[in-house]
Amino acid sequence: MAASSSSILFIFVCILLMSLPVETKNETVLKPVKELKKLKRIREHLKKINKPSIKTIQSPDGDLIDCVLSHLQPAFDHPKLKGQKLLEPPLERPKGHNSSDETIHTFQLWAESNEFCPEGTVPIRRTTETDVLRASSLKRFGRKIIRHAKHDTMSGGHEHAVAFVNGDQYYGAKSGINVWKPAVTDPYEFSLSQIWVISGSFGIDLNTVEAGWQVSPELYGDGYPRFFIYWTTDAYQTTGCYNLLCSGFVQTNNRIAIGAAISPRSSYKGKQFDISIMIWKDPKHGHWWLEFGSGLLIGYWPSFLFSHLQRHASMIQFGGEIVNSRSRGYHTTTQMGSGHFADEGFGKASYFRNLKVVDWDNSLLPLTNLHLLADHPNCYDIKSGKNNVWGDYIYYGGPGRNGRCQ
C-alpha cells in the first residue's frame, strides 16, 4: 500500500531534523512551541475582553462593533463591580453647562448606516488577534508605556504641546476639540489630542482620567482618528488601559463606541469639525463621568479605581501628545493635530476652544493662570487666546521633523 502524503511529510521532517546540528534542531522545535503558547495566551485574553454579543455591526473601516449586554461589559469583571448594576446618570450636570450651543455634530464611522445597538447594551469594538500581535507584547497591549521625567511631561519619546492649570482643587474639565487625521509615520508611534484630569506625583503614584481623539496604527491597525479614553492610578505602570481593554470604565451609552473612528474630520482651509468632551466628578457618589458631543453621557470611572482622584484633581491639561521613536535616528515626521504650527490659526491649525474647569461647587468656570508648555517648540508648538465666542482657547501642533526640528 502506498504511503499517504502526510506520512511522507512526517518522515521527511524527521530526517531533516536528524541532519540538523543540535542547537538548530532545538530552535526549530522550540520556536513553534513558543509561538503556540503565545497564541494560546492571546486567545485566552481575547475571551476575557470580547464579551458575547446579541448583535454585531460591520463598520465601513473594517471594525466589528459588538452590542454587549450592559452588565456583561469588561468593567464588571472588576472584583468591586461584580454583581452590581449600572449607576443612574447624575441628576445635575455642572452649572453653566449648555449642550445646545454645540451646533456641529460629529459622528462615528460605524454608525453611518444608522444601525445602533439596542437599549440595554453597549457598543464595543471587537479586539482581534491581529490587534494584539501588533503590540510588542501581550503585557504592553492596550497600555501607554511611559518613562517619566521630573515634571508634568514625559520622557521616553513622548512629546507634548499642552495648556495646563494647577495649584487648585479641580472637579472636572470641558472643551471643544477639532478632529484631524495627522500622519503617523512609524507603526509604534501615535498622535493624540485630549483632556487630562490629573492628581498625584508624576512618575510615582500619578492618577489620571483622559479622553480625546487619537491616531494609533499599533492599537487600531489604521490611520483613522478615534474617540478614546484612558486611566491609570500608578503613573501608567501596571494599572489602567485604553478604552474598554481592561476592567475599569463603566459604559452606559448605546450609541457611541469607544475606540471607533470619528467621521467627518477637519480639512486644511476647509470645514472644521469638533467633538465636545466633558469630564466631571459627580458630587453625590464621587465617580468621574464622561460626556461626549451634544450631551451624550458615555459612562463613568468608579472612584474606587483611584487614590488621589477619589478626592479631586490638582491639575488639568489640554493639548496634544505624540511618540517620537527615533527609529531612523532622527526626529519623527509624525504630525501633531493638523500637522501645522499654532501661528497658522483657524482652518489650518488644531484648536481647543471654550476651555473650562469644574470647581468644588460643581460649576463650570473659565480658566485662571493658564500655563503653556511645548517640549520641542521647533517640532510642535502652542499659543493661547481669549474672545467672546470661544472663551479661552489654544492653537497647537506641528509637522515634527523640519528644517528647525531634527
Secondary structure, DSSP 8 states (H G I E B T S, - for coil): ----HHHHHHHHHHHHHHHS-HHHHHHHHHHHHHHHHHHHHHHHHHHHHS---SEEEE-TTS-EEEEEEGGGSGGGGSTTTTT-------S---BT--GGG-----EEGGGTT-----TTEEEEE---HHHHHHSS-TTTTTS----B-SSSSB-TTEEEEEEEEEEEEE-EEEEEEE-------STT--EEEEEEEEES-TTTT-EEEEEEEEE-HHHHSS---EEEEEEESSTTSSS--BTTSSS--EE--SS--BT-BEES---TTS---EEEEEEEE-TTT--EEEEETTTEEEEEE-GGG-SGGGT-EEEEEEEEEEE---TTSS-----BTTSS-GGG-TTTSEEEEEEEEE-TTSBEEE-SS-EEEESSTTTSEEEEEEETTTEEEEEEEB-SSBTTB-
